Amino acid sequence: MKILHTSDWHLGKRLDYFSRLDEQRAVLTEICEIADTENVDAVIVAGDLFDTFNPPVEAVELLYKTLRRLSHEGRRPVIAIAGNHDSADRIDAPDILARECGIIFIGYPQATIRPFHMKNGFSINTATAGFLEISLPQHNYPLRVIHTPFANELRLKQFLGLDNKAQQLNEILRKHWLAIGNIHCDNRGVNLLTTHLYMLQRGGEILEEPEGEKPIKVGHADLVYSDAIPPQIQYTALGHLHRFQNIGDQQRPVVYPSSPLAYSFSEAEQQKGLVIVEVFPEQAAQHRFISLSSGRKLHRKRFEDIDAAVAWLNENPNTLVELTLVSHTFLSSADMKRVHEAHDGIIHIIPIVQQIASDPTHIRAINLDQDMDVLFKDYFQYRLAQEPNPELMDLLNEVINCETETED
């Protein structure tokens, strides 16, 4: 059985003011093409389908169109769970129509999916709270999936019985998953777990959450360790962290597949992609990372020469850039214009004026009776050992001479 695992689409997300929707369309098309080329039997989207609880209409439309294409006209089950950026109600809302297309939305923990059969396709014959079993016509063994969408503290109390903050989420989930595994996950089928949680390997390194990502905190019970996964599970499909990594081992992979695009400059050097899982009953799951090429690459660049910066920007148009410009003087408007005209994907410009150290033995007295602009020039000379440029002085004079508006 072959399964495509992806997560953290964050549809509708912007990079500061810059829309990524066209890039998201392109990369989701690429994911659909990989699903068809690989002829996968099922797809798991492990949370953070959207970037906000109330995504733009274009993002909602893109999600539904993509999942329908991934379902291959209902022949291929697509399981999509809610992440910490998603509204569980919004994820559950299209359930009836989605099932007609072979899409299984799961918004809340302990959700029970109603059994159904797709004509000339798969069927769900067994489903209990937090579990479903799928029969595929091309295989003589079933696909079992234990599912736990993201849960905040309120939902954990409501759905999993987390009575107080002192209780450990790890232990609650361990018992919950093990009970399901003991009842439903024998060695005559493929057994998977999918969840959107901040999961670590006990005793392993602390994994950094993405820059700008909402940190997952659930009272005092915010850490889940991979040893909570029941022994019957052959592959765990995680969501939340944006870098590809396996926190399990080769026998029982526990995988973050990565986000399809770099969503912050801290992810600039990461290779983005998805994971293809191949697994048989009673055998160790094999998984491989497939890189995605769509979307504009993110770069953090630092230059000490404007000409060099402009040259690089002209040579790398299909990028998004955080640009640091180091100089001994403040950048002129002419230089800023050159930089902006060289590239349409500059997200941030960080100017750094290198300060020339002053000699403390030559500190002179300050005449406070001078005009404001003269005082400013003295201060500027003291801090940076240079005269302010005319544009800066014009701006200062504009501020000094403007009238303060007051309400009558």
C-alpha positions as a LaTeX table, in Angstrom:
\begin{tabular}{lrrr}
\hline
Residue & $x$ (\AA) & $y$ (\AA) & $z$ (\AA) \\
\hline
Met1 & 0.00 & 0.00 & 0.00 \\
Lys2 & 1.31 & 3.42 & $-0.96$ \\
Ile3 & 0.32 & 6.58 & 0.95 \\
Leu4 & 1.13 & 10.25 & 0.36 \\
His5 & 1.74 & 12.23 & 3.58 \\
Thr6 & 1.70 & 16.02 & 3.55 \\
Ser7 & 0.84 & 18.76 & 6.03 \\
Asp8 & 0.98 & 22.44 & 6.96 \\
Trp9 & $-0.39$ & 23.92 & 3.74 \\
His10 & $-1.34$ & 27.16 & 5.55 \\
Leu11 & $-3.58$ & 28.25 & 2.69 \\
Gly12 & $-4.11$ & 32.01 & 2.65 \\
Lys13 & $-0.88$ & 32.74 & 4.51 \\
Arg14 & 1.04 & 35.91 & 3.65 \\
Leu15 & 4.68 & 36.72 & 4.12 \\
Asp16 & 4.25 & 40.09 & 5.77 \\
Tyr17 & 2.16 & 41.93 & 3.13 \\
Phe18 & 3.05 & 39.55 & 0.27 \\
Ser19 & 0.39 & 37.07 & $-0.88$ \\
Arg20 & 1.54 & 33.48 & $-1.48$ \\
Leu21 & $-1.72$ & 32.26 & $-3.04$ \\
Asp22 & $-0.34$ & 31.85 & $-6.58$ \\
Glu23 & 2.60 & 29.89 & $-5.20$ \\
Gln24 & 0.23 & 27.72 & $-3.16$ \\
Arg25 & $-1.82$ & 26.96 & $-6.27$ \\
Ala26 & 1.33 & 25.91 & $-8.09$ \\
Val27 & 2.72 & 23.71 & $-5.32$ \\
Leu28 & $-0.63$ & 21.99 & $-4.66$ \\
Thr29 & $-0.86$ & 21.22 & $-8.38$ \\
Glu30 & 2.60 & 19.68 & $-8.07$ \\
Ile31 & 1.42 & 17.57 & $-5.11$ \\
Cys32 & $-1.56$ & 16.31 & $-7.12$ \\
Glu33 & 0.72 & 15.39 & $-10.02$ \\
Ile34 & 3.02 & 13.44 & $-7.68$ \\
Ala35 & 0.02 & 11.59 & $-6.22$ \\
Asp36 & $-1.02$ & 10.50 & $-9.72$ \\
Thr37 & 2.51 & 9.67 & $-10.90$ \\
Glu38 & 3.18 & 7.59 & $-7.79$ \\
Asn39 & $-0.31$ & 6.04 & $-8.06$ \\
Val40 & $-0.83$ & 6.36 & $-4.31$ \\
Asp41 & $-3.67$ & 4.50 & $-2.62$ \\
Ala42 & $-4.48$ & 7.17 & $-0.01$ \\
Val43 & $-3.53$ & 10.71 & 1.05 \\
Ile44 & $-3.10$ & 12.10 & 4.56 \\
Val45 & $-3.03$ & 15.87 & 5.17 \\
Ala46 & $-1.92$ & 16.18 & 8.80 \\
Gly47 & $-3.33$ & 19.56 & 9.79 \\
Asp48 & $-2.96$ & 23.30 & 9.30 \\
Leu49 & $-4.87$ & 23.25 & 6.05 \\
Phe50 & $-5.53$ & 26.98 & 6.49 \\
Asp51 & $-3.45$ & 29.68 & 8.14 \\
Thr52 & $-6.30$ & 31.29 & 10.10 \\
Phe53 & $-9.66$ & 30.33 & 11.54 \\
Asn54 & $-11.33$ & 32.57 & 8.94 \\
Pro55 & $-9.36$ & 32.08 & 5.71 \\
Pro56 & $-10.05$ & 34.11 & 2.54 \\
Val57 & $-12.55$ & 32.72 & 0.05 \\
Glu58 & $-9.79$ & 32.01 & $-2.47$ \\
Ala59 & $-7.98$ & 29.79 & 0.06 \\
Val60 & $-11.15$ & 27.81 & 0.84 \\
Glu61 & $-11.82$ & 27.28 & $-2.86$ \\
Leu62 & $-8.22$ & 26.15 & $-3.43$ \\
Leu63 & $-8.47$ & 23.60 & $-0.62$ \\
Tyr64 & $-11.65$ & 21.97 & $-1.90$ \\
Lys65 & $-10.47$ & 21.85 & $-5.51$ \\
Thr66 & $-7.14$ & 20.33 & $-4.49$ \\
Leu67 & $-8.62$ & 17.67 & $-2.22$ \\
Arg68 & $-11.15$ & 16.71 & $-4.86$ \\
Arg69 & $-8.37$ & 16.26 & $-7.41$ \\
Leu70 & $-6.31$ & 14.25 & $-4.90$ \\
Ser71 & $-9.30$ & 11.95 & $-4.30$ \\
His72 & $-9.21$ & 10.94 & $-7.99$ \\
Glu73 & $-12.98$ & 11.11 & $-8.39$ \\
Gly74 & $-13.57$ & 9.24 & $-5.15$ \\
Arg75 & $-11.27$ & 6.30 & $-5.91$ \\
Arg76 & $-8.62$ & 7.46 & $-3.45$ \\
Pro77 & $-9.42$ & 8.29 & 0.21 \\
Val78 & $-8.12$ & 11.66 & 1.37 \\
Ile79 & $-7.95$ & 12.14 & 5.14 \\
Ala80 & $-7.54$ & 15.77 & 6.29 \\
Ile81 & $-7.35$ & 16.62 & 10.00 \\
Ala82 & $-7.46$ & 20.00 & 11.74 \\
Gly83 & $-4.29$ & 21.66 & 13.01 \\
Asn84 & $-3.78$ & 24.43 & 15.54 \\
His85 & $-4.31$ & 27.09 & 12.83 \\
Asp86 & $-7.63$ & 25.55 & 11.72 \\
Ser87 & $-11.15$ & 26.02 & 12.98 \\
Ala88 & $-12.40$ & 22.54 & 13.81 \\
Asp89 & $-15.96$ & 23.61 & 12.95 \\
Arg90 & $-14.86$ & 24.90 & 9.55 \\
Ile91 & $-13.00$ & 21.65 & 8.82 \\
Asp92 & $-16.07$ & 19.58 & 9.76 \\
Ala93 & $-18.58$ & 21.82 & 7.98 \\
Pro94 & $-18.47$ & 20.31 & 4.44 \\
Asp95 & $-18.55$ & 16.70 & 5.72 \\
Ile96 & $-21.59$ & 15.47 & 3.77 \\
Leu97 & $-20.52$ & 16.91 & 0.42 \\
Ala98 & $-16.87$ & 15.99 & 1.01 \\
Arg99 & $-17.68$ & 12.32 & 1.57 \\
Glu100 & $-19.37$ & 12.26 & $-1.85$ \\
Cys101 & $-15.90$ & 13.08 & $-3.26$ \\
Gly102 & $-13.98$ & 10.63 & $-1.10$ \\
Ile103 & $-12.68$ & 13.31 & 1.29 \\
Ile104 & $-12.70$ & 12.58 & 5.02 \\
Phe105 & $-12.52$ & 15.75 & 7.14 \\
Ile106 & $-11.77$ & 15.33 & 10.85 \\
Gly107 & $-12.00$ & 18.48 & 12.98 \\
Tyr108 & $-12.23$ & 17.29 & 16.59 \\
Pro109 & $-10.52$ & 14.62 & 18.69 \\
Gln110 & $-12.57$ & 11.48 & 19.22 \\
Ala111 & $-14.57$ & 12.13 & 16.04 \\
Thr112 & $-16.54$ & 9.16 & 14.73 \\
Ile113 & $-16.74$ & 8.95 & 10.93 \\
Arg114 & $-19.96$ & 7.46 & 9.61 \\
Pro115 & $-19.36$ & 4.38 & 7.44 \\
Phe116 & $-19.90$ & 4.89 & 3.71 \\
His117 & $-19.07$ & 3.29 & 0.36 \\
Met118 & $-17.78$ & 4.99 & $-2.76$ \\
Lys119 & $-19.07$ & 3.52 & $-6.02$ \\
Asn120 & $-16.14$ & 1.82 & $-7.79$ \\
Gly121 & $-13.92$ & 2.97 & $-4.93$ \\
Phe122 & $-13.09$ & 2.47 & $-1.28$ \\
Ser123 & $-15.37$ & 2.02 & 1.71 \\
Ile124 & $-15.29$ & 2.75 & 5.43 \\
Asn125 & $-16.81$ & $-0.25$ & 7.15 \\
Thr126 & $-15.55$ & 0.22 & 10.71 \\
Ala127 & $-15.31$ & 3.51 & 12.58 \\
Thr128 & $-15.22$ & 4.34 & 16.26 \\
Ala129 & $-14.19$ & 7.41 & 18.25 \\
Gly130 & $-10.74$ & 8.38 & 16.99 \\
Phe131 & $-10.43$ & 5.46 & 14.55 \\
Leu132 & $-11.46$ & 4.38 & 11.07 \\
Glu133 & $-10.79$ & 1.36 & 8.88 \\
Ile134 & $-10.77$ & 1.70 & 5.10 \\
Ser135 & $-11.20$ & $-1.13$ & 2.57 \\
Leu136 & $-9.54$ & $-0.55$ & $-0.79$ \\
Pro137 & $-10.59$ & $-2.68$ & $-3.81$ \\
Gln138 & $-7.00$ & $-3.00$ & $-5.04$ \\
His139 & $-5.77$ & $-4.56$ & $-1.75$ \\
Asn140 & $-6.89$ & $-7.62$ & 0.18 \\
Tyr141 & $-6.01$ & $-6.02$ & 3.51 \\
Pro142 & $-7.43$ & $-2.85$ & 5.15 \\
Leu143 & $-5.93$ & 0.53 & 6.03 \\
Arg144 & $-6.45$ & 1.43 & 9.70 \\
Val145 & $-5.99$ & 5.03 & 10.86 \\
Ile146 & $-5.95$ & 6.31 & 14.44 \\
His147 & $-6.60$ & 10.04 & 14.18 \\
Thr148 & $-6.18$ & 12.88 & 16.68 \\
Pro149 & $-6.56$ & 16.43 & 15.31 \\
Phe150 & $-5.06$ & 19.29 & 17.29 \\
Ala151 & $-6.73$ & 19.80 & 20.64 \\
Asn152 & $-6.43$ & 22.80 & 22.94 \\
Glu153 & $-6.95$ & 22.42 & 26.67 \\
Leu154 & $-10.73$ & 22.87 & 26.46 \\
Arg155 & $-11.09$ & 20.23 & 23.76 \\
Leu156 & $-8.83$ & 17.82 & 25.64 \\
Lys157 & $-11.02$ & 18.14 & 28.69 \\
Gln158 & $-14.16$ & 17.67 & 26.61 \\
Phe159 & $-13.00$ & 14.82 & 24.37 \\
Leu160 & $-10.15$ & 13.02 & 26.14 \\
Gly161 & $-10.93$ & 13.57 & 29.81 \\
Leu162 & $-7.99$ & 15.81 & 30.70 \\
Asp163 & $-9.38$ & 16.97 & 34.06 \\
Asn164 & $-6.63$ & 19.29 & 35.23 \\
Lys165 & $-3.44$ & 20.88 & 34.00 \\
Ala166 & $-1.30$ & 18.63 & 36.14 \\
Gln167 & $-2.33$ & 15.59 & 34.14 \\
Gln168 & 0.12 & 14.74 & 31.41 \\
Leu169 & $-1.22$ & 14.83 & 27.88 \\
Asn170 & 1.39 & 12.21 & 26.97 \\
Glu171 & $-0.12$ & 9.65 & 29.35 \\
Ile172 & $-3.71$ & 10.42 & 28.34 \\
Leu173 & $-2.92$ & 9.95 & 24.66 \\
Arg174 & $-0.78$ & 6.87 & 25.28 \\
Lys175 & $-3.67$ & 5.10 & 26.99 \\
His176 & $-6.19$ & 6.35 & 24.41 \\
Trp177 & $-4.13$ & 5.25 & 21.41 \\
Leu178 & $-3.13$ & 1.93 & 22.98 \\
Ala179 & $-6.76$ & 1.04 & 23.73 \\
Ile180 & $-7.69$ & 1.65 & 20.08 \\
Gly181 & $-4.65$ & $-0.26$ & 18.85 \\
Asn182 & $-5.40$ & $-3.29$ & 21.04 \\
Ile183 & $-8.98$ & $-3.48$ & 19.79 \\
His184 & $-8.67$ & $-2.63$ & 16.09 \\
Cys185 & $-5.06$ & $-2.84$ & 14.88 \\
Asp186 & $-4.05$ & $-6.48$ & 14.41 \\
Asn187 & $-1.32$ & $-7.64$ & 12.04 \\
Arg188 & $-3.68$ & $-8.37$ & 9.16 \\
Gly189 & $-3.83$ & $-4.74$ & 8.02 \\
Val190 & $-1.76$ & $-1.56$ & 7.62 \\
Asn191 & $-1.85$ & 0.49 & 10.83 \\
Leu192 & $-1.20$ & 4.24 & 10.85 \\
Leu193 & $-1.54$ & 7.13 & 13.30 \\
Thr194 & $-2.02$ & 10.73 & 12.22 \\
Thr195 & $-2.03$ & 13.71 & 14.58 \\
His196 & $-1.19$ & 17.41 & 14.70 \\
Leu197 & 0.83 & 17.79 & 17.88 \\
Tyr198 & 4.24 & 18.96 & 19.02 \\
Met199 & 5.79 & 15.51 & 19.37 \\
Leu200 & 9.38 & 14.85 & 20.41 \\
Gln201 & 11.55 & 11.82 & 20.98 \\
Arg202 & 12.06 & 11.32 & 24.70 \\
Gly203 & 15.63 & 12.28 & 25.53 \\
Gly204 & 16.13 & 13.67 & 22.03 \\
Glu205 & 16.76 & 17.21 & 20.87 \\
Ile206 & 14.17 & 19.96 & 21.35 \\
Leu207 & 12.80 & 20.70 & 17.89 \\
Glu208 & 12.34 & 24.35 & 17.02 \\
Glu209 & 8.87 & 25.50 & 16.04 \\
Pro210 & 8.79 & 27.63 & 12.87 \\
Glu211 & 9.34 & 31.38 & 13.15 \\
Gly212 & 5.92 & 33.01 & 13.32 \\
Glu213 & 4.22 & 29.68 & 14.06 \\
Lys214 & 1.68 & 29.56 & 16.86 \\
Pro215 & 3.40 & 27.52 & 19.58 \\
Ile216 & 1.35 & 24.56 & 20.76 \\
Lys217 & 0.79 & 24.90 & 24.47 \\
Val218 & $-1.77$ & 22.88 & 26.43 \\
Gly219 & $-1.47$ & 24.09 & 29.99 \\
His220 & 1.29 & 22.07 & 31.67 \\
Ala221 & 0.60 & 19.15 & 29.36 \\
Asp222 & 2.13 & 20.53 & 26.19 \\
Leu223 & 4.69 & 17.85 & 25.31 \\
Val224 & 3.92 & 14.53 & 23.68 \\
Tyr225 & 6.66 & 11.95 & 23.26 \\
Ser226 & 6.91 & 9.37 & 20.52 \\
Asp227 & 6.91 & 6.55 & 23.10 \\
Ala228 & 3.17 & 7.21 & 23.50 \\
Ile229 & 2.60 & 5.67 & 20.05 \\
Pro230 & 1.22 & 2.11 & 20.40 \\
Pro231 & 3.39 & $-0.77$ & 19.16 \\
Gln232 & 0.89 & $-1.76$ & 16.48 \\
Ile233 & 1.45 & 1.50 & 14.55 \\
Gln234 & 3.78 & 1.09 & 11.56 \\
Tyr235 & 3.94 & 4.77 & 10.51 \\
Thr236 & 2.97 & 8.01 & 12.27 \\
Ala237 & 1.99 & 10.96 & 10.05 \\
Leu238 & 2.63 & 14.18 & 11.97 \\
Gly239 & 1.91 & 17.83 & 11.26 \\
His240 & 3.03 & 21.14 & 12.83 \\
Leu241 & 6.81 & 21.46 & 12.32 \\
His242 & 7.77 & 22.77 & 8.87 \\
Arg243 & 11.03 & 20.85 & 8.35 \\
Phe244 & 11.20 & 17.22 & 7.19 \\
Gln245 & 12.37 & 14.95 & 9.99 \\
Asn246 & 11.85 & 11.46 & 11.34 \\
Ile247 & 11.77 & 11.42 & 15.15 \\
Gly248 & 11.15 & 7.67 & 15.19 \\
Asp249 & 13.44 & 5.09 & 13.63 \\
Gln250 & 13.64 & 3.09 & 10.42 \\
Gln251 & 11.43 & 0.34 & 11.81 \\
Arg252 & 8.66 & 2.66 & 13.03 \\
Pro253 & 8.96 & 6.08 & 11.35 \\
Val254 & 7.40 & 9.09 & 13.08 \\
Val255 & 7.58 & 11.81 & 10.44 \\
Tyr256 & 7.04 & 15.52 & 9.94 \\
Pro257 & 6.85 & 15.80 & 6.11 \\
Ser258 & 7.61 & 19.58 & 5.98 \\
Ser259 & 5.41 & 22.39 & 4.74 \\
Pro260 & 5.12 & 22.66 & 0.93 \\
Leu261 & 6.53 & 26.21 & 0.92 \\
Ala262 & 8.94 & 28.15 & 3.12 \\
Tyr263 & 6.66 & 30.39 & 5.18 \\
Ser264 & 9.25 & 32.38 & 7.13 \\
Phe265 & 12.86 & 33.43 & 6.54 \\
Ser266 & 13.98 & 31.01 & 9.25 \\
Glu267 & 12.97 & 28.29 & 6.75 \\
Ala268 & 14.97 & 29.84 & 3.91 \\
Glu269 & 17.52 & 27.01 & 3.60 \\
Gln270 & 15.06 & 24.14 & 4.10 \\
Gln271 & 14.15 & 21.78 & 1.28 \\
Lys272 & 10.39 & 21.50 & 1.08 \\
Gly273 & 8.49 & 18.40 & 0.01 \\
Leu274 & 6.20 & 15.52 & 0.94 \\
Val275 & 6.60 & 11.90 & 1.98 \\
Ile276 & 5.64 & 8.72 & 0.15 \\
Val277 & 5.05 & 5.75 & 2.47 \\
Glu278 & 5.06 & 2.13 & 1.30 \\
Val279 & 3.87 & $-0.42$ & 3.82 \\
Phe280 & 2.57 & $-3.99$ & 4.04 \\
Pro281 & 0.96 & $-5.74$ & 7.01 \\
Glu282 & 3.50 & $-7.00$ & 9.58 \\
Gln283 & 6.38 & $-5.22$ & 7.83 \\
Ala284 & 8.32 & $-2.06$ & 8.61 \\
Ala285 & 7.08 & 0.97 & 6.68 \\
Gln286 & 9.42 & 2.40 & 4.07 \\
His287 & 9.28 & 6.14 & 3.50 \\
Arg288 & 11.00 & 8.56 & 1.12 \\
Phe289 & 11.06 & 12.31 & 0.87 \\
Ile290 & 10.14 & 13.90 & $-2.47$ \\
Ser291 & 11.22 & 17.50 & $-2.99$ \\
Leu292 & 8.82 & 20.13 & $-4.27$ \\
Ser293 & 10.09 & 22.75 & $-6.69$ \\
Ser294 & 7.18 & 25.19 & $-6.99$ \\
Gly295 & 7.10 & 28.57 & $-5.30$ \\
Arg296 & 9.58 & 31.38 & $-4.82$ \\
Lys297 & 12.64 & 30.54 & $-2.73$ \\
Leu298 & 13.30 & 32.63 & 0.37 \\
His299 & 16.70 & 34.23 & 0.90 \\
Arg300 & 18.32 & 36.21 & 3.69 \\
Lys301 & 21.00 & 38.32 & 1.98 \\
Arg302 & 23.51 & 40.77 & 3.41 \\
Phe303 & 25.47 & 43.29 & 1.33 \\
Glu304 & 27.92 & 46.08 & 2.09 \\
Asp305 & 27.73 & 47.49 & $-1.41$ \\
Ile306 & 24.59 & 48.79 & $-3.13$ \\
Asp307 & 25.84 & 47.84 & $-6.59$ \\
Ala308 & 26.42 & 44.25 & $-5.48$ \\
Ala309 & 22.96 & 44.10 & $-3.92$ \\
Val310 & 21.27 & 45.42 & $-7.07$ \\
Ala311 & 23.24 & 42.98 & $-9.24$ \\
Trp312 & 22.18 & 39.99 & $-7.11$ \\
Leu313 & 18.55 & 41.12 & $-7.09$ \\
Asn314 & 18.53 & 41.40 & $-10.89$ \\
Glu315 & 20.05 & 37.92 & $-11.21$ \\
Asn316 & 17.53 & 36.26 & $-8.85$ \\
Pro317 & 14.07 & 37.59 & $-9.75$ \\
Asn318 & 12.00 & 34.55 & $-8.69$ \\
Thr319 & 12.78 & 34.89 & $-4.99$ \\
Leu320 & 11.50 & 36.56 & $-1.84$ \\
Val321 & 14.20 & 38.45 & 0.01 \\
Glu322 & 15.06 & 39.78 & 3.44 \\
Leu323 & 17.79 & 42.26 & 2.55 \\
Thr324 & 20.34 & 43.62 & 5.01 \\
Leu325 & 22.32 & 46.61 & 3.74 \\
Val326 & 25.42 & 47.61 & 5.69 \\
Ser327 & 26.91 & 51.06 & 5.14 \\
His328 & 28.75 & 53.90 & 6.89 \\
Thr329 & 26.06 & 56.41 & 5.98 \\
Phe330 & 22.28 & 56.39 & 5.83 \\
Leu331 & 20.91 & 55.15 & 2.52 \\
Ser332 & 19.80 & 57.87 & 0.16 \\
Ser333 & 16.39 & 57.81 & $-1.49$ \\
Ala334 & 18.14 & 57.28 & $-4.84$ \\
Asp335 & 19.81 & 54.11 & $-3.54$ \\
Met336 & 16.55 & 52.84 & $-2.04$ \\
Lys337 & 14.80 & 53.46 & $-5.36$ \\
Arg338 & 17.47 & 51.46 & $-7.21$ \\
Val339 & 17.05 & 48.55 & $-4.81$ \\
His340 & 13.24 & 48.48 & $-5.04$ \\
Glu341 & 13.25 & 48.79 & $-8.83$ \\
Ala342 & 15.61 & 45.83 & $-9.11$ \\
His343 & 13.21 & 43.31 & $-7.53$ \\
Asp344 & 9.48 & 42.87 & $-6.80$ \\
Gly345 & 9.93 & 40.39 & $-3.96$ \\
Ile346 & 11.78 & 42.38 & $-1.30$ \\
Ile347 & 9.87 & 41.72 & 1.91 \\
His348 & 12.14 & 43.51 & 4.39 \\
Ile349 & 15.05 & 45.90 & 4.06 \\
Ile350 & 17.22 & 46.10 & 7.18 \\
Pro351 & 19.65 & 49.05 & 7.03 \\
Ile352 & 22.67 & 48.85 & 9.31 \\
Val353 & 24.77 & 51.99 & 9.73 \\
Gln354 & 28.14 & 51.01 & 11.09 \\
Gln355 & 28.94 & 53.30 & 13.98 \\
Ile356 & 32.45 & 54.69 & 14.15 \\
Ala357 & 33.71 & 54.53 & 17.74 \\
Ser358 & 34.13 & 57.92 & 19.37 \\
Asp359 & 37.10 & 58.88 & 21.50 \\
Pro360 & 35.87 & 59.40 & 25.11 \\
Thr361 & 38.83 & 61.71 & 25.80 \\
His362 & 37.47 & 64.24 & 23.30 \\
Ile363 & 33.97 & 64.72 & 24.67 \\
Arg364 & 33.00 & 68.34 & 24.36 \\
Ala365 & 30.35 & 70.35 & 26.15 \\
Ile366 & 26.98 & 70.80 & 24.45 \\
Asn367 & 25.41 & 74.21 & 24.02 \\
Leu368 & 21.72 & 73.59 & 24.71 \\
Asp369 & 20.81 & 77.10 & 23.57 \\
Gln370 & 21.38 & 76.16 & 19.92 \\
Asp371 & 18.55 & 75.64 & 17.47 \\
Met372 & 17.02 & 72.17 & 17.28 \\
Asp373 & 18.54 & 71.35 & 13.89 \\
Val374 & 22.03 & 72.32 & 15.09 \\
Leu375 & 21.63 & 70.19 & 18.20 \\
Phe376 & 20.56 & 67.29 & 16.02 \\
Lys377 & 23.65 & 67.70 & 13.82 \\
Asp378 & 25.87 & 67.75 & 16.92 \\
Tyr379 & 24.26 & 64.59 & 18.27 \\
Phe380 & 24.48 & 62.88 & 14.91 \\
Gln381 & 28.17 & 63.79 & 14.64 \\
Tyr382 & 28.76 & 62.52 & 18.17 \\
Arg383 & 27.04 & 59.13 & 17.60 \\
Leu384 & 28.11 & 58.39 & 14.02 \\
Ala385 & 31.11 & 60.66 & 13.42 \\
Gln386 & 29.54 & 62.13 & 10.30 \\
Glu387 & 27.13 & 64.80 & 9.15 \\
Pro388 & 23.47 & 63.87 & 8.52 \\
Asn389 & 22.55 & 63.96 & 4.84 \\
Pro390 & 20.23 & 66.72 & 3.48 \\
Glu391 & 17.26 & 64.35 & 3.15 \\
Leu392 & 17.41 & 63.50 & 6.83 \\
Met393 & 17.63 & 67.19 & 7.73 \\
Asp394 & 14.62 & 67.94 & 5.51 \\
Leu395 & 12.64 & 65.24 & 7.32 \\
Leu396 & 13.67 & 66.65 & 10.70 \\
Asn397 & 12.59 & 70.15 & 9.70 \\
Glu398 & 9.27 & 68.81 & 8.46 \\
Val399 & 8.67 & 67.20 & 11.85 \\
Ile400 & 9.75 & 70.30 & 13.76 \\
Asn401 & 7.59 & 72.66 & 11.71 \\
Cys402 & 4.43 & 70.58 & 11.46 \\
Glu403 & 1.47 & 71.80 & 13.47 \\
Thr404 & 0.01 & 69.50 & 16.06 \\
Glu405 & $-3.63$ & 68.80 & 15.29 \\
Thr406 & $-5.95$ & 68.97 & 18.26 \\
Glu407 & $-9.61$ & 68.15 & 18.56 \\
Asp408 & $-11.95$ & 71.04 & 19.33 \\
\hline
\end{tabular}
